[in-house]
Amino acid sequence: MAFLQLSNSLVPRQLRSVTLVGQPPIPRYWANVWLIMSMGHLAESTQTGKLRYIEDLYQHADRILGPNGLDDALAGVDDGALADVLESWFVSIRNRARATRAEELRWHVGLGFVTDVLTWLSKSRIPDDRLRGIEARLHRLSTLYNQLHVRKSGQVETIRSLPASVVEALYDLLDPESGRNPFKHARTRWRVYIAFVLMLHQGLRRGELLLLTADCVKSGFDRKRQTLRY
């Protein structure tokens, strides 16, 4: 793992910070882009901690894809190679002798890094037809991996996620057209149903939901599908 502190007067002030380099000592390209775009407002100690986790992912990818393999896979939006790297990296973290909270944080920082970069690239220069496929695979990966937890514990943990049967029952109960819906007025039924869907699928807390404005849902006419989309 190689860290460099960029402090030379030839380096622009906004770029003078800790950075990652590979072997040979060339900057890890997307790690440094991510540092500038997503972590410029954070303290240097926080940046360093997150970069250590990212470097662990880079080293793992180097062993699987070869030198600079992660940067190449990100630049080429190679979702297949990235999925292989993420899955094997998760397994390697999970199988360490003493998995801790730091290991779980390591996993989520690495996943967030890959997701952020793919999102930037897919929105900037990918044709629409390929973009839809990449977005679907990216959503699947994020949904799948965000549910994985690294930490091991000998204690019985409280189940916090809703079983599928409970989610299905809530959908049936809160459907505005359902005869079992406990709310009398149609307006209230739709308001509760929308709140339920947003909290379930977007992970919103009650306070976050209450902060949403009336214009937070956007709409526009999709010429390809010839229909209005929200």
Buried (B, 14 or more C-beta within 10 A) or exposed (E): EEEEEBEEEEEEEEEEBBBBBBEEEEBBBBBBBBBEEBBEEEEEEEBBBBBBBBBBBBBBBBEBBEBBBBBBBBEEBBBEBBBBBBBBBBEEBBEEEEBEEEBBBBBBBBBBBBBBBBBBBBEEEBEEEEBEEBBEBBEEBBEEBBEBEBBEEEEEEEEEEEEEEEEEEBBEEBBBEEEEBEBEEEEEBEEBBBBBEBBEEEEBEEEEBEEBEEEEEEEEEEEEEEEEEE
